[in-house]
Amino acid sequence: KDPGNATIQKVKVIAKSWWYIAVPPTVALVMGPLAVLILFFVVSCLGILEFMKHSDLFQKRTPVIVVLLLTTILQYLSIFLGWNTLFYALIPLALLWVLPLVIILKPEVENLPRLMSLMIGALLVSYYLSHVPALMIIHSSLWSSSDQASLAILILIFATEANDVMQFLSGKAFGRKKIIPQLSPNKTEAGFIGGLVGSMLVFSFFGTHFLQITLLQSMAMGLLISISGIFGDLMFSAVKRYYRVKDFSELIPGHGGLLDRLDSLIFTAPVFFHLIRYFKGGGL
């Protein structure tokens, strides 16, 4: 009724940007596993830098930047070379060994909480996101073909972003009560329910038709993916509140930065990875 409405104008900008966002993963999926691996490696590195730039430790801790980038390189290299054990254990080992070394080399006790949160947060960005290409490469035996593996990643990305969209639209249309206004003032009970129901419906179709899992498994996956996506959104909202910024950057019009768009996927990727591994492989 009102084409000039601020929300409608915002949605138009968001929708237009979606076409630009869709191009890199689509091209990578068409090109194959190596292209997907390279894409998410680059995205992880950019996400780490985006995360770090808001910390006042960024200019003081060049070794931290080097360590984070080297760890990310090793994380993705382990996927490429099939070093499955290293893929699972690298980030915990990095935190166990590198963090004390950084602290010992330049002891500044007052910066310890910020340094730990910075390193853990940035490493989680690379670790969690690396589960997307790992789904295609490490678990290649779960798929009947590379096309099915590509389709699984496409379903993960589509379902994660559809969850965000359904939350947004349900919240704008029916939302009255805000659930966590101190973290995200736009999150409402209607948006939460809309995202939950929508994700379960999406997976009920895609899971049974394309992933070869049962209807019950598909619905459970939709439920857990939706909740994980909300957790990711809220966690990164809390980080932005801590840094007192609206968005991590202005890279994508209407969306903010890479982490503003990937916050949900960062959390849904490992959940999807392990659920597929369990449902199709029969083990944890």
Steps between C-alpha positions, in 0.01 A plus 500: 500500500791734566791446258697772677487315832846479662479124553404440136790716382736308728374166366559620142864581578544167684343304213720671241812421700392137525567458127860611551537274803365202307755517218825384674361184667305407187809530279711311755247216526491468120881491482534229766641420848832685461323822401266467801801445727679809364187714525439419865869537583494854361172575678642367829811720471290807419264415787790478745634838390149648522463359851840628611485852362257608771736400779754749630742208514502488120782750459698364795493130427652427161605152623135428580396581143778281361405211730132521410567507126755216519258292704228563242737393219579176685131441573407514132816317393401211726170475311676505162754234603244283678657538845172440680643481852681832457183656361312413820784575744698790353306791652498359857875427467565850369320652797685268738848586373489836326298704748742444793795576270350832390432592862850402616681683218326827583355481850221756537265356759238773458450399136463130574114478490480695173785303347340166586155602375654642182696187417223257592240698304717539191609136500139387531420697186753297299431170679124503469497628141751236394230239559328611178772379257581212739146376444588458134855365534544320833158336477513427127416133570156602630393631161402306192675761283678835523179660371311375806773640727471838324124486539537430873709817542250697295219371723695596814560855374145541367337363818718714727425820313134406454480464878629857538257629237201322654591635843523850357171484307305324780632746753410803288154366416390349831764577762395685810704371793878534482685199638852637566488878444832562675679298230279527193204741513350355180468144628138419590313188609316491165828523310649219708199273442480593129865411447461174693191382312633619164833317544326177596281524189799577276696202630194275491507544124872524422613239752270226378530577128868587460696395810346153532414532868167425667224753561561488876872558450427784258269673748754457782768648274276796414431561869867489602617704201247772583601514867871497411448783252325708766782428746756617244304815427464585869862423583635729233242763599647483850852544356385808307339641813828445684694682227219759473456468125186443293671283237840337469557696178312657207617250240151380395226766460204422724680213669807658662820299494587139426448397862162676511389274214686186611423510873229234470690281251804497728288319761283287273791356295647272772152395613404400145839330452463275805130430453558386141792291620277336761182458291677370189807337654339348805759623751599805703 
